[in-house]
Amino acid sequence: MRVSALLVTTALVAVLSHGPVAAQEAQPQGLQTQKQSFAASQAPLWGVTPLQLAQADAGSVQNYDIPAQPLASALAVFGQQSGLQVTVDGALVRGIQSPAVTGEMTSDEAVATLLVGSDLTYRMADGSTIAIEKRAEQTGSTILLDPVTVAGTGTSPLSDIENLPSPYAGGQVARGARIGVLGNQDMMETPFSATGYTEQAIRNQQAESIADVMANDPSVRSGYGFGNFSELFVVRGFPLAMEDVSMDGLYGTTPRQIANIDAYERVEVFRGASAFVNGIPPGSTGTGGTINLVPKRAEDTPITSLTGKYGMTSEFGGHADVGRRFGADNAFGMRVNLSSRQGETAIDDEERTSRLASAALDYRGEKVRLTLDTLLQSQRIDKGRPVVNVSSSVIPDAPDANTNYGTDYSFSNLEDRFIQMRGEYDVLDSLTLYGAVGYRFMREDGIYASPTVTNVAGDATIGRLDVPREDQTLSGQFGGRAQAETGDVTHQMNAGMSAFHTVNRNSFVFGSSQNTNIYNPVSVSIPNATSTGGDLQDLPKVSESWLRSYFVSDTLGFVDDQVLVTLGARHQTVKVKGYNRTSLRETSNYNESKLSPVVGLVIRPTEQISLYANRIEGLAQGPTAPTTAANTGEVFPPYVSVQYEAGVKLDYGTIGGSAAVFQTSQPSGITDPTTNVFGIDGEQRNRGIELLAFGDLTPDLHLLGGVTYTQAELSKTAGGNNDGNFAVGAPQYQANMGVEWDLPYLSATTLSARMIYTGTQYQDTANTKRVPEWSRLDIGARTTQTFDGQDVTFRANIENVTNNAYWASVQGGYLTQGAPLTGKLSVSTNF
């Protein structure tokens, strides 16, 4: 498998270095940023000479080669190949896919083909300009697509709410993502690595949770949390808990264990440390990267989508997605999502129920933009397959993929509710104030039972743990963005503050252990309680946390913004109080502060190439010396992780990608075996290479994937005993490669396949327990057919086709088994 990973790496390097031949021949860059657009509107048209415009004729015949892609990008390619200008209201084409257009035809025939399946039409505004508009009515404000670039959308370039990056060719990822407080950024203009997976990818892959979406990313692996079913992610070799996943750029409002993905338009991955851009995460994870969820918003085109779902073995569900805009100039919008799934999964006797109701309201005025998101979500898991702890000297083989070694009495019931509001006000054309505030209430009840394996034969003990829990969280962020020029230097300035407060209440019950076997599970009854902590009916306050920060940054542009330098700093304060469950008295008080700087550089030698580098830090709550140490109770300042990264990003219009090298050093607390003094003296250093690729290899073949190599090395360990060893749960090699093929001989039908490979991992710091490498093959197909004038889309996906049994993750020192062969079917239609 190592050889095959290297071969894939070599292939990716070749694709990203040279791109397809067609891609090198002056492919369009899609929609440009507002800053670029303003400059372009004052200059001659890029790629189109006055002679070409004079000679362009909608009735002339010429050869076209336009891949299937988002309509906005397709119209840009059409404009370049035809030599005609194209104008359109940007909102009209958002979210619409166009078919491929190839062969000799007139410009009239080409543009008409691009608009097939939409409610749009076109007209010749003059001899060299085609206007795209709704049927039977003319649209309002226009944008000018490539090769003329953007002439104005009516939205402030400083806005986040109305400036969601457009989909890239192929529609599976976006042209950019939210970079924390820096806002939505085009991938070629930011000194960081980030990917936004689109609603199209989520829908076509029938993703149900964040982990399903992360199966596309070579830098991320997924598992479960310790003792529960919370999704846990490993990004660039470091853990990321669900508590540290943000919602529309704000920490604290995302469901704590599992997020039903039906309410979200994008799942964005930021790779690398993020103390400046996102602030200190409340769960103190995320050193290797973070994830942000983007709620769905109403579009100008009405949406009424109904979907019926089936999943192995007997899981049935449905999803309704309705969006409307109304009022003068469609200023008000509403998007409502309702979904439900229930039944037995592909794991023996495991049953899951998921229900969701979400509403997203928004207002877009001339100077004011507002959003309001609300969500109710419930998840219940009965007899869920748990994680496995290991006390034996050897890692046992993974049981058959469908085997369930959970207990009949175990369950987890999760309820999350949140409300979040965001607003922007354009004080001036060059100054926008923004703010966001969110509140979440969470209740968890469950009885958990995770086996501890004692030998390679799979013998294990399994105990009972009840942890009823409630969280109440309030989170906010306020600031301002401004543009300015000093001589030949442009400035994108940003300043503000963020605050976070949460109260955690919980109690627990421990039960006696019983014997079982992970290969031949024994049916056991619920054991009696052996110890309890706290009142199970009136949950006591266990901890209370406050996070507060102030930030400032400036992105300086030189040489017509071909060189961008980002400088910034965030001062952060962490305050945490702990309480005794019985006496309710305060037992600990942590109060520390730290300044987190950032430096980023982007150089654009050409429109297709962007070189970047950054130095940024990660931040996590520092430890307190344990009771076994000589300095018990000593409080240490926050952990500071330091990241250095450099890379290149490529954008050839229809295919893009990146290559990066990075190093992140994270300190750790250890007790000196000689002095018995606890201190922050240990270190984990992750060095890696990351290759990503996405877009269209040909008009009918879409690519998404990449390869990563990570060397996660321990140093300065206790007594030096484990110096040079690999860190727990950090695979060296990871590869994801997905392809979609639009069948040329069968209209509106696509086949897909995805291979996932993960190298060996270690379960212990001594590197004596090794988890084998694993691979997984997923396949899928979808087709859209018309019945009585109504389009109906059928989707079928099979994950882990070979039903391979493997340990997917060993992060945290415990084992999470990969899912078995899982089939998913859905039927959807839009009204």
C-alpha positions in Angstrom: 0.0 0.0 0.0 2.9 2.3 0.6 4.0 1.9 -3.0 0.5 2.6 -4.3 0.3 5.7 -2.1 3.6 7.0 -3.6 2.3 6.3 -7.1 -0.9 8.3 -6.4 1.3 11.1 -5.0 3.4 11.1 -8.2 0.3 11.3 -10.3 -1.1 14.1 -8.3 2.1 16.1 -8.6 2.0 15.7 -12.3 -1.6 16.8 -12.5 -1.1 19.8 -10.2 2.1 20.9 -11.8 1.0 20.8 -15.5 -2.8 20.4 -15.5 -4.6 19.0 -18.5 -3.7 20.4 -21.8 -7.0 22.1 -22.2 -6.7 23.7 -18.8 -3.5 25.4 -19.8 -4.9 27.1 -22.8 -6.2 30.3 -21.0 -9.0 28.8 -19.0 -11.2 31.4 -17.3 -10.9 32.1 -13.7 -14.6 32.1 -12.9 -16.0 34.9 -10.8 -13.5 37.3 -9.5 -13.4 39.1 -6.1 -15.0 42.5 -5.7 -11.6 44.1 -5.4 -10.3 42.5 -8.6 -13.6 43.3 -10.4 -13.4 47.0 -9.7 -10.0 47.2 -11.1 -10.9 45.1 -14.1 -13.9 47.3 -14.9 -11.6 50.3 -15.3 -9.3 48.5 -17.7 -9.5 46.7 -21.1 -11.2 43.4 -21.1 -8.9 40.5 -20.2 -8.7 37.8 -22.8 -11.1 39.6 -25.3 -9.7 42.2 -27.7 -11.9 45.0 -29.2 -11.4 43.2 -32.6 -12.8 40.0 -31.1 -15.8 41.8 -29.8 -16.4 43.5 -33.1 -16.3 40.2 -35.0 -18.3 38.2 -32.5 -21.6 37.1 -33.9 -24.3 35.1 -32.1 -25.1 33.4 -35.4 -21.6 32.3 -36.4 -20.6 28.7 -36.2 -17.5 27.7 -34.1 -16.2 24.9 -31.9 -17.1 24.8 -28.2 -15.7 22.7 -25.4 -17.4 23.6 -22.2 -17.4 21.0 -19.4 -20.4 20.3 -17.2 -20.0 22.6 -14.2 -21.8 25.3 -12.2 -23.6 27.6 -14.6 -21.8 30.7 -13.4 -18.5 29.1 -14.4 -19.8 27.7 -17.6 -21.1 31.1 -18.8 -17.6 32.4 -18.0 -16.1 29.8 -20.3 -18.7 30.5 -22.9 -17.9 34.2 -22.9 -14.2 33.5 -23.5 -14.7 30.9 -26.2 -17.4 33.0 -28.1 -15.8 36.4 -27.6 -19.2 37.7 -26.4 -19.8 39.6 -23.2 -22.3 37.9 -20.8 -24.3 39.7 -18.2 -26.4 38.1 -15.5 -27.8 38.7 -12.0 -25.4 36.6 -9.9 -28.2 35.3 -7.7 -30.0 33.8 -10.7 -27.3 31.3 -11.5 -26.3 30.4 -7.9 -26.5 26.7 -7.3 -27.4 25.7 -10.9 -25.4 23.1 -12.8 -25.0 23.3 -16.5 -24.6 20.4 -19.0 -21.5 20.0 -21.1 -21.4 21.8 -24.5 -19.1 20.4 -27.1 -18.8 20.5 -30.9 -19.5 23.0 -33.7 -22.5 25.2 -33.2 -23.7 28.8 -33.2 -23.4 30.9 -30.1 -27.2 30.9 -29.8 -27.2 27.1 -29.7 -24.3 27.0 -27.2 -25.9 29.3 -24.7 -29.3 27.7 -25.1 -27.8 24.3 -24.3 -26.1 25.7 -21.2 -29.5 27.0 -19.9 -31.3 23.6 -20.4 -33.1 22.6 -17.2 -33.1 26.0 -15.7 -35.9 28.7 -15.7 -33.5 31.1 -17.5 -33.4 32.4 -21.0 -31.2 34.9 -22.9 -31.4 37.8 -25.3 -28.9 39.8 -27.3 -28.5 43.1 -25.5 -26.5 44.5 -28.3 -24.2 43.1 -31.0 -21.6 41.8 -28.6 -23.5 41.2 -25.3 -25.8 38.4 -24.2 -28.0 39.0 -21.2 -29.2 36.0 -19.1 -32.5 36.5 -17.3 -35.5 34.8 -15.9 -38.1 33.7 -18.5 -40.8 36.3 -19.1 -39.1 38.9 -17.0 -35.9 41.0 -16.9 -33.6 40.9 -14.0 -32.2 43.8 -12.0 -28.6 44.5 -11.2 -26.1 42.6 -13.2 -22.6 41.0 -13.0 -20.3 40.7 -15.9 -18.8 37.2 -16.2 -15.5 36.3 -17.6 -13.9 37.2 -19.8 -15.3 40.6 -18.8 -15.1 39.7 -15.0 -17.4 41.0 -12.4 -18.9 44.5 -12.7 -20.7 44.6 -9.4 -23.2 42.5 -7.4 -24.6 45.1 -5.2 -23.1 43.5 -2.1 -20.3 45.0 -0.1 -16.9 43.3 -0.7 -16.5 43.4 3.1 -19.6 41.2 3.6 -19.6 37.6 4.7 -23.4 37.1 4.6 -23.8 37.6 0.8 -20.3 36.6 -0.4 -20.3 32.8 0.0 -17.5 31.5 -2.4 -19.0 30.1 -5.6 -18.6 26.4 -6.4 -15.6 25.3 -8.4 -15.7 23.3 -11.6 -17.3 19.9 -10.9 -19.4 21.5 -8.1 -18.0 19.3 -5.2 -15.9 22.0 -3.5 -16.1 25.8 -3.4 -13.6 28.4 -4.6 -12.9 29.3 -1.0 -14.1 29.1 2.5 -14.4 31.2 5.7 -11.0 31.9 7.3 -12.3 32.7 10.8 -12.5 36.4 11.6 -10.9 37.2 8.2 -14.2 36.2 6.6 -14.9 34.4 3.3 -11.8 34.2 1.2 -11.0 33.0 -2.3 -8.6 30.1 -2.1 -6.0 31.8 -4.2 -5.9 34.9 -2.0 -5.4 33.4 1.5 -2.2 32.1 3.1 -3.9 29.1 4.6 -5.3 25.8 3.4 -9.0 25.4 3.5 -11.7 23.5 1.6 -15.5 24.1 1.5 -17.5 20.9 0.6 -20.7 22.0 -1.1 -24.3 21.1 -0.8 -24.1 19.3 -4.1 -21.4 16.9 -2.8 -23.3 16.4 0.5 -26.5 15.6 -1.4 -25.0 13.3 -4.1 -23.0 11.3 -1.5 -26.1 11.0 0.8 -24.0 12.2 3.7 -25.7 12.1 7.1 -23.1 13.6 9.4 -19.8 15.6 9.3 -17.8 12.3 9.3 -19.5 11.3 6.0 -18.3 14.5 4.4 -14.8 14.2 5.8 -14.5 10.9 4.0 -13.5 13.1 1.0 -10.6 14.8 2.8 -7.1 13.2 2.8 -6.0 15.3 5.8 -8.9 14.2 8.1 -9.8 10.9 9.7 -12.9 10.2 11.9 -13.6 8.1 15.0 -15.7 8.2 18.1 -15.2 10.1 21.4 -14.2 8.3 24.5 -17.0 6.3 25.9 -19.7 7.8 23.7 -20.8 8.2 20.1 -19.6 11.7 19.5 -17.8 12.2 16.2 -14.1 12.8 16.6 -11.8 14.0 13.8 -8.1 13.8 13.4 -6.8 16.7 11.3 -3.1 16.6 10.3 -2.5 14.1 13.1 -4.2 16.1 15.9 -7.7 15.5 17.4 -10.6 17.8 16.8 -13.7 17.2 19.0 -17.3 18.2 18.0 -17.2 20.8 20.8 -14.7 22.7 18.7 -16.6 22.7 15.4 -17.9 26.1 14.7 -21.3 27.2 13.3 -21.2 30.0 10.7 -17.9 31.2 12.2 -19.0 31.0 15.9 -17.9 28.5 18.5 -20.4 27.0 21.0 -23.7 26.5 19.0 -22.8 23.4 17.1 -24.4 20.1 18.4 -21.9 18.7 20.9 -21.7 15.1 19.7 -23.3 14.6 16.2 -24.6 17.1 13.7 -27.4 16.1 11.3 -26.0 17.5 8.0 -29.3 18.1 6.3 -29.4 21.7 7.6 -26.1 22.9 6.1 -25.0 24.2 2.8 -21.3 23.8 3.3 -18.8 21.9 5.5 -15.6 23.8 5.6 -12.2 22.4 6.7 -9.5 24.8 7.8 -6.2 22.9 8.0 -3.7 24.0 10.5 -3.5 25.8 13.8 -6.0 28.6 14.1 -5.7 30.5 17.4 -5.8 33.9 15.6 -8.4 33.2 13.0 -10.9 31.2 15.2 -9.8 31.9 18.8 -9.1 29.3 21.4 -11.5 26.4 21.0 -13.7 25.7 24.0 -12.7 22.0 24.1 -9.0 22.7 23.7 -8.6 20.5 20.6 -8.1 21.5 17.0 -4.4 22.1 16.9 -4.2 20.5 13.4 -7.3 22.2 12.0 -11.0 23.1 12.5 -14.3 22.6 10.8 -17.1 25.2 10.2 -20.7 24.5 9.2 -22.5 27.0 7.0 -26.3 27.0 7.3 -28.5 26.9 4.2 -29.9 30.2 3.0 -32.9 31.0 0.7 -31.9 31.6 -2.9 -33.5 33.8 -5.5 -34.9 30.7 -7.2 -37.6 29.1 -5.1 -36.7 25.7 -3.6 -39.1 22.9 -2.8 -37.2 19.6 -2.5 -38.6 16.4 -1.2 -36.4 13.3 -0.6 -37.2 9.8 0.5 -34.3 7.8 2.0 -33.5 4.2 2.8 -30.3 2.8 4.5 -29.2 -0.6 5.4 -30.5 -2.6 7.1 -33.9 -1.1 7.7 -33.4 2.6 8.1 -36.1 4.8 6.5 -36.4 8.5 6.4 -37.4 11.7 4.6 -36.2 15.2 4.1 -38.1 18.4 3.1 -36.1 21.5 2.0 -38.1 24.6 1.3 -36.7 28.1 0.5 -38.4 31.3 -0.6 -37.5 35.0 -1.0 -40.2 37.7 -0.8 -40.7 41.4 -0.3 -39.4 44.3 -2.3 -36.3 43.2 -4.3 -36.5 39.8 -2.6 -35.0 41.3 0.5 -36.4 38.7 2.9 -35.6 35.0 2.7 -36.6 31.9 4.5 -35.1 28.3 4.3 -36.7 25.5 6.2 -35.4 22.0 6.5 -37.2 19.1 8.1 -35.8 15.6 8.2 -36.2 12.3 10.0 -34.4 8.9 9.9 -35.1 5.8 12.0 -34.2 2.1 11.9 -31.5 -0.5 12.2 -28.1 0.3 10.7 -25.8 -2.1 8.9 -24.2 -3.0 12.3 -26.1 -5.9 13.9 -28.9 -4.8 16.2 -27.8 -1.1 16.2 -30.7 1.3 15.9 -30.5 5.0 15.3 -33.1 7.8 15.2 -32.3 11.3 13.9 -34.8 14.2 13.7 -34.1 17.8 12.7 -36.1 21.0 12.2 -34.2 24.1 11.2 -35.2 27.5 9.9 -32.9 30.1 8.4 -34.2 33.7 8.0 -32.3 36.5 6.3 -32.7 40.1 5.3 -30.5 41.8 2.7 -30.9 45.6 2.4 -28.9 48.3 0.8 -26.6 48.7 3.8 -27.9 46.1 6.3 -27.8 42.3 6.1 -29.1 40.0 8.8 -29.4 36.3 9.4 -31.2 34.3 12.0 -30.7 30.5 12.3 -32.7 28.2 14.6 -32.4 24.4 15.0 -33.9 21.6 17.0 -32.1 18.3 16.7 -32.5 14.9 18.4 -30.4 11.8 18.0 -30.9 8.5 19.7 -28.7 5.4 19.5 -29.8 2.1 20.9 -27.2 -0.7 21.3 -24.6 1.4 19.5 -21.4 -0.3 18.7 -18.9 1.3 21.2 -15.2 2.0 21.1 -12.8 -0.6 22.4 -10.2 -0.1 25.1 -7.1 -2.3 25.1 -5.2 -3.6 28.1 -3.5 -6.5 26.3 0.0 -6.3 25.0 -1.2 -6.8 21.4 -3.9 -5.1 19.3 -6.6 -7.7 18.6 -7.9 -8.1 15.0 -11.0 -6.2 14.2 -14.1 -8.4 14.4 -16.4 -9.0 11.4 -17.5 -5.7 10.0 -21.2 -6.2 11.1 -20.4 -7.5 14.6 -21.9 -5.5 17.5 -20.2 -6.0 20.8 -22.4 -3.3 22.5 -24.8 -4.3 25.3 -28.6 -4.5 25.0 -29.1 -1.9 27.7 -26.8 0.8 26.3 -28.2 3.9 24.7 -27.5 7.5 24.0 -30.2 10.2 23.7 -29.0 13.6 22.5 -31.0 16.8 22.2 -29.7 20.1 20.9 -31.3 23.5 20.4 -29.7 26.6 19.2 -30.5 30.1 17.9 -27.9 32.3 16.3 -28.1 35.8 14.8 -25.5 37.6 12.6 -25.7 41.1 11.2 -23.6 43.5 9.1 -24.0 47.3 8.5 -22.1 49.2 5.9 -21.2 52.4 7.6 -19.3 53.5 4.4 -18.4 51.7 1.2 -15.1 51.0 2.8 -16.2 50.2 6.4 -18.5 47.4 7.5 -19.4 46.6 11.1 -20.5 43.1 12.0 -21.7 41.1 14.9 -23.0 37.6 15.8 -24.5 36.1 18.9 -25.6 32.5 19.6 -27.2 30.5 22.3 -27.3 26.7 22.7 -29.0 24.3 25.2 -28.0 20.7 25.1 -29.3 17.7 27.1 -27.7 14.2 27.0 -28.8 11.0 28.7 -27.4 7.6 28.2 -26.0 4.4 29.5 -22.6 3.6 28.0 -20.7 0.4 28.0 -17.3 0.1 26.3 -15.4 -3.2 26.4 -11.7 -3.4 27.5 -10.0 -6.3 25.7 -7.5 -8.3 27.8 -6.1 -10.7 25.2 -5.8 -11.4 21.5 -8.6 -13.9 21.7 -11.0 -11.0 22.2 -11.9 -11.6 25.9 -13.0 -8.4 27.5 -14.7 -6.9 30.5 -17.5 -4.4 30.0 -18.9 -2.0 32.6 -21.7 0.5 32.9 -21.4 4.3 32.9 -24.4 6.7 33.1 -23.6 10.4 32.4 -26.7 12.7 32.2 -25.5 16.1 31.2 -26.7 19.6 30.3 -24.8 22.5 28.7 -25.9 26.1 28.3 -23.7 28.2 26.1 -23.7 31.8 25.0 -21.3 33.0 22.4 -20.7 36.2 20.5 -18.4 38.1 18.2 -18.3 41.8 17.2 -16.0 43.8 15.0 -15.4 45.9 11.9 -13.7 45.5 8.5 -12.3 48.3 6.5 -10.5 48.9 3.2 -8.0 51.7 2.6 -5.1 52.7 0.4 -1.8 54.3 1.5 0.0 55.2 -1.7 0.4 52.1 -3.8 -0.4 49.8 -0.8 -4.0 48.5 -0.2 -5.2 47.5 3.2 -7.9 45.0 4.4 -8.2 45.8 8.1 -10.1 43.9 10.7 -10.6 44.4 14.5 -13.0 43.1 17.0 -13.6 40.9 20.1 -15.2 37.6 20.9 -16.7 36.1 24.1 -17.9 32.7 25.1 -19.5 31.4 28.3 -20.7 27.9 29.1 -22.1 26.1 32.1 -21.8 22.3 32.3 -24.0 20.3 34.7 -23.7 16.5 35.0 -23.8 13.5 37.3 -22.6 9.9 36.9 -23.3 6.3 37.8 -20.7 3.5 37.6 -21.7 -0.2 37.4 -19.8 -3.4 38.0 -17.9 -5.0 35.2 -19.0 -8.2 33.4 -17.3 -10.6 31.0 -17.8 -10.7 27.3 -15.9 -11.2 24.0 -15.7 -8.8 21.1 -15.8 -11.7 18.6 -18.6 -13.6 20.3 -20.5 -11.0 22.4 -22.3 -12.2 25.5 -25.8 -10.9 26.3 -25.6 -9.3 29.7 -28.2 -7.5 31.8 -27.7 -4.1 33.2 -25.4 -4.3 36.3 -26.1 -2.7 39.6 -24.6 0.7 40.4 -21.4 0.6 42.4 -20.9 4.4 42.8 -22.7 7.6 41.9 -21.7 11.2 41.8 -24.2 14.1 41.9 -27.9 14.3 41.9 -29.3 12.5 38.8 -32.6 14.5 38.9 -31.2 18.0 39.6 -27.9 18.0 37.8 -25.2 19.9 39.7 -22.9 22.5 38.1 -19.6 20.9 37.5 -17.7 23.5 35.5 -18.1 27.1 34.2 -15.9 28.5 31.5 -15.3 32.0 30.1 -13.3 32.7 26.9 -12.6 36.3 25.9 -10.4 37.7 23.1 -9.5 40.9 21.2 -8.1 40.8 17.7 -6.7 43.1 15.1 -5.2 42.4 11.6 -4.2 44.0 8.4 -3.7 42.4 5.0 -1.5 44.6 2.9 -1.5 44.4 -0.9 1.5 45.3 -3.0 2.1 45.4 -6.8 -1.6 45.6 -7.6 -2.4 43.0 -4.9 -0.2 40.4 -6.5 1.6 40.3 -3.1 -0.5 40.0 0.0 0.9 40.2 3.5 -1.3 39.4 6.5 -0.3 40.6 10.0 -2.4 40.1 13.1 -2.7 39.3 16.7 -5.3 38.1 19.2 -5.1 38.5 22.9 -7.1 35.7 24.6 -8.1 35.0 28.2 -9.3 31.6 29.5 -11.1 31.3 32.8 -12.5 28.0 34.1 -14.0 27.1 37.4 -14.6 23.6 38.7 -17.1 22.5 41.3 -17.7 19.5 43.6 -20.8 17.6 42.5 -21.8 16.9 46.1 -20.9 20.0 48.1 -21.3 22.3 45.1 -18.2 24.2 46.3 -15.6 25.6 44.0 -12.6 23.2 43.7 -10.5 24.9 41.0 -10.0 28.3 39.4 -8.0 28.6 36.1 -7.4 32.2 34.8 -4.7 32.7 32.2 -4.0 34.9 29.2 -2.0 34.7 26.0 -1.2 36.7 22.9 -1.5 34.8 19.6 0.2 36.4 16.5 -0.1 35.5 12.8 2.0 36.2 9.7 0.8 35.2 6.3 2.2 35.7 2.8 0.6 35.2 -0.7 2.5 35.8 -4.0 0.6 35.6 -7.3 3.2 35.3 -10.1 0.3 34.4 -12.5 -3.5 34.2 -12.3 -3.2 30.4 -12.2 -0.5 30.1 -9.5 -0.5 31.3 -5.9 2.4 30.8 -3.5 1.7 31.1 0.2 3.3 30.7 3.6 2.2 31.3 7.2 3.3 31.2 10.8 0.4 30.8 13.1 -0.2 29.4 16.6 -2.7 27.0 18.2 -3.9 27.6 21.8 -5.4 25.3 24.4 -6.1 25.5 28.1 -3.0 24.7 30.1 -2.9 21.8 32.6 -2.9 21.6 36.4 -0.3 19.4 38.1 -1.9 16.1 39.1 -2.2 14.9 42.7 0.5 12.3 42.2 3.1 15.1 41.4 5.3 16.8 43.9 3.9 20.2 42.7 0.2 19.1 42.8 -2.3 21.8 42.1 0.2 24.1 40.2 -1.6 25.8 37.3 0.2 26.2 34.0 -0.5 28.8 31.2 -2.2 27.8 28.0 -0.5 25.4 25.7 1.0 27.2 22.7 1.4 25.2 19.5 3.5 26.8 16.6 2.8 26.0 13.0 4.9 26.8 9.9 3.5 26.1 6.5 4.4 26.9 2.9 2.8 25.8 -0.3 1.5 26.5 -3.8 -2.1 26.6 -5.1 -3.1 26.1 -8.7 -6.2 27.2 -10.5 -6.6 26.3 -14.2 -10.3 27.1 -14.4 -11.6 23.6 -14.6 -9.0 21.9 -12.4 -7.3 23.1 -9.3 -5.3 21.9 -6.3 -2.5 22.6 -3.9 0.7 21.2 -2.5 1.9 22.2 1.0 4.6 21.3 3.6 3.9 22.0 7.2 5.3 21.6 10.7 3.3 21.9 14.0 4.9 21.6 17.4 2.5 21.0 20.3 3.8 21.0 24.0 2.6 18.4 26.5 2.7 18.0 30.2 4.9 15.3 31.8 6.0 14.3 35.2 9.8 14.0 35.6 10.5 10.4 36.8 13.5 11.6 38.8 12.1 14.7 40.6 8.4 13.8 40.4 7.7 17.4 39.3 5.0 18.0 36.7 5.8 20.5 33.9 5.1 21.4 30.3 8.3 19.8 29.0 7.1 17.2 26.4 6.5 17.9 22.7 4.7 16.3 19.7 6.0 17.6 16.4 4.0 16.8 13.2 5.7 17.4 9.9 3.9 16.7 6.7 3.3 17.0 3.0 -0.2 17.6 1.7 -1.4 17.2 -2.0 -4.9 18.1 -2.9 -6.7 18.0 -6.3 -10.3 18.8 -7.4 -12.3 19.8 -10.5 -12.7 18.4 -14.0 -10.1 16.2 -15.6 -12.3 16.1 -18.7 -15.8 17.5 -19.3 -17.3 14.2 -18.1 -14.7 13.2 -15.4 -14.7 15.0 -12.1 -11.9 14.6 -9.5 -11.8 15.1 -5.7 -9.0 13.8 -3.4 -5.4 13.9 -2.4 -2.6 12.4 -0.5 -0.9 13.3 2.8 2.2 12.2 4.6 2.6 13.1 8.3 5.5 12.3 10.6 4.1 12.8 14.1 7.1 12.4 16.4 7.4 12.6 20.2 10.3 14.3 21.8 11.3 15.4 25.4 9.3 12.5 26.8 9.5 11.5 30.5 13.0 10.1 31.0 13.5 10.2 27.3 12.0 6.7 27.0 9.8 7.4 24.0 11.8 10.1 22.2 11.6 9.7 18.5 8.5 7.4 18.6 5.3 8.1 16.6 2.4 9.8 18.4 -0.7 7.8 19.2 -3.4 7.7 16.5 -1.5 9.7 13.8 -1.2 7.7 10.6 1.8 8.4 8.4 0.1 7.9 5.0 -3.5 8.9 4.1 -5.0 9.0 0.6 -8.5 9.7 -0.7 -9.3 9.6 -4.4 -12.8 10.1 -5.7 -14.0 10.3 -9.3 -17.4 11.0 -10.9 -18.1 10.0 -14.5 -21.0 11.6 -16.4 -21.9 8.9 -18.8 -21.7 10.3 -22.4 -24.2 7.7 -23.8 -26.8 7.9 -21.0 -28.2 11.4 -20.3 -28.2 12.8 -16.8 -26.5 9.7 -15.3 -23.3 9.7 -13.2 -21.2 6.9 -11.8 -18.9 7.5 -8.9 -16.1 5.7 -7.0 -13.9 6.6 -4.0 -10.9 4.9 -2.5 -9.8 5.7 1.1 -6.4 4.5 2.4 -5.0 5.0 5.9 -1.6 3.8 7.0 -0.6 2.1 10.2 -1.2 3.8 13.6 0.1 3.2 17.1 -2.0 2.8 20.2 0.7 3.6 22.7 3.5 6.1 23.0 6.0 3.2 23.4 5.0 2.0 19.9 4.6 -1.6 20.9 0.9 -1.8 19.8 0.4 -1.2 16.1 -2.9 -0.9 14.3 -2.7 -2.2 10.7 -3.3 -0.1 7.6 -6.7 -0.2 6.0 -8.5 0.7 2.8 -12.1 1.1 1.8 -13.9 1.3 -1.6 -17.1 3.3 -2.0 -19.2 3.4 -5.2 -22.3 5.2 -6.3 -24.6 6.1 -9.1 -27.3 8.7 -9.7 -29.7 9.6 -12.6 -32.4 12.1 -13.2 -35.4 11.0 -15.2 -38.6 12.9 -16.2 -42.1 11.6 -15.4 -45.1 13.6 -16.6 -42.9 16.6 -16.8 -41.5 16.2 -13.3 -37.7 15.6 -12.8 -37.0 12.8 -10.3 -33.4 12.0 -9.2 -32.4 8.5 -8.0 -29.3 8.1 -6.0 -27.5 4.9 -4.8 -24.3 4.7 -2.8 -22.5 1.8 -1.3 -19.8 2.4 1.3 -17.1 -0.2 2.1 -18.1 -2.4 -0.9 -15.9 -5.3 0.2 -17.2 -5.2 3.8 -13.7 -4.9 5.0 -13.2 -5.2 8.8 -10.7 -2.7 10.2 -9.9 -0.4 13.1 -10.5 3.1 11.6 -9.0 5.1 14.4 -6.9 4.7 17.5 -6.8 8.4 18.5 -7.0 8.8 22.3 -5.6 5.2 22.7 -8.9 3.5 22.1 -10.1 1.7 19.0 -13.0 2.8 16.7 -14.1 0.2 14.2 -14.9 1.2 10.7 -18.5 0.9 9.4 -19.5 -2.3 7.4 -20.8 -2.5 3.9 -23.6 0.2 4.0 -26.1 0.8 1.2 -28.0 4.0 0.8 -30.9 4.8 -1.6 -32.8 8.0 -2.1 -35.4 9.5 -4.4 -35.8 13.2 -4.7 -37.7 15.8 -6.7 -37.9 19.5 -6.9 -41.1 21.5 -7.3 
